[in-house]
Amino acid sequence: MLVDLNEVKAGRENAIALNDEIKTPDVLIGDGYDPLHAVYLYAQNFLSVLVEQATEFPELQQWVDLYVDLEENYMPVGPPMSPLSGSYFFCWSSFDLPFGEHRETITQCMIEMARELGVQPDLIETLEVMQKSRMGFYIHEGSEGDFIRLRELKTNRQLLCHSSSGYLGRAGEIWYIRLMPPLVDGYDYHIVFTTPYVIRNVSESGLLDLVDKMIPKMTRRGYPAEYDAFMKWGPMLKYWNEYLMMGYSNFEHDVVYLTGYPAADPKAEYNSVEDMNSRQYQSRDSMDWLSGAMSGTSKPATKKVVQLADKKKKRKQAKQARKRSKSK
């Protein structure tokens, strides 16, 4: 474990106070959210609180630095500013982004903190389920009332799903999404937790061929040559992020459109973001539509991370200025 849990215990009262600010599933349901989606949103917001409390721990500094660098490169607020939606980037950076000697994720660290803080087992179980989640390719098989039927590429699992963004799509579409499974008794459907990416100008067979060719390359990163590992971590760290950058074509308020296949050369990520995608995006002032495109309203986990990075940047600049003044 990367974090000194004695430091975490010292902040117990502050964490409890912050937790009181989080909307419970009952409140979220009253706000109109799907009941199962509400459970996951509550866990997501609680995770954000823990991250806010932990960002100044020296043991987590590697993750903080990595996160801030990635956020600066990708500006993950969704189109037209960036192809990376906030819901996608939150999940990828929380559940898939490895750091440290043991290649843990920030969520794995926070789960251990939650146990030490005496968090209720049901909430910890939900966080564990979210940690195990991954992105995947799914073929739209038609709608059933307010739900959609999706079949996963490669595994051919047939799943009834609720789309949290409200986008229902149409049969034949290929989706790139993250699903959360039913974990509440009496529910038999999955939650499309991220804003759907709908892929155009690809075939199911062509996509399957590419996936089969790329899976063996997972061993270069020390992961098993399996579909689950490929979809969760990719053959290179930023492989899936670069796919969204390169493939972006258009968007609506509840869906983002991609075109083409993921790269057959995972080393493509070594090129700069500017080289990979020369499109010019509009300013953040035009992002009002995001409140509808995000999978719910989450408490921003990055606020304290960015504040901490800004402080460090200013201290570094002041130090450099002092050195320059002394040299004169």
Sequence and secondary structure as in RCSB ss.txt:
>XXXX:A:sequence
MLVDLNEVKAGRENAIALNDEIKTPDVLIGDGYDPLHAVYLYAQNFLSVLVEQATEFPELQQWVDLYVDLEENYM
PVGPPMSPLSGSYFFCWSSFDLPFGEHRETITQCMIEMARELGVQPDLIETLEVMQKSRMGFYIHEGSEGDFIRL
RELKTNRQLLCHSSSGYLGRAGEIWYIRLMPPLVDGYDYHIVFTTPYVIRNVSESGLLDLVDKMIPKMTRRGYPA
EYDAFMKWGPMLKYWNEYLMMGYSNFEHDVVYLTGYPAADPKAEYNSVEDMNSRQYQSRDSMDWLSGAMSGTSKP
ATKKVVQLADKKKKRKQAKQARKRSKSK
>XXXX:A:secstr
  S HHHHHHTHHHHHHHHTTS  HHHHHHTT  HHHHHHHHHHHHHHHHHHHHTT GGGHHHHHHHHHHHHHH 
 S TTT SS HHHHHHIIIII  BTTTTB HHHHHHHHHHHTT  HHHHHHHHHHHH  EEEEEEEEEETTEEEE
EETTT  EEEEEETTS    TT EEEEEEE   STT   EEE S  EEEES  HHHHHHHHHHHGGGGGGGT  S
SHHHHHHH SSTTHHHHHHHHHEEEEETTEEEEES   S GGGGGS HHHH       GGG TTHHHHSSS    
TTHHHHHHHHHHHHHHHHHHHHHHHHH 
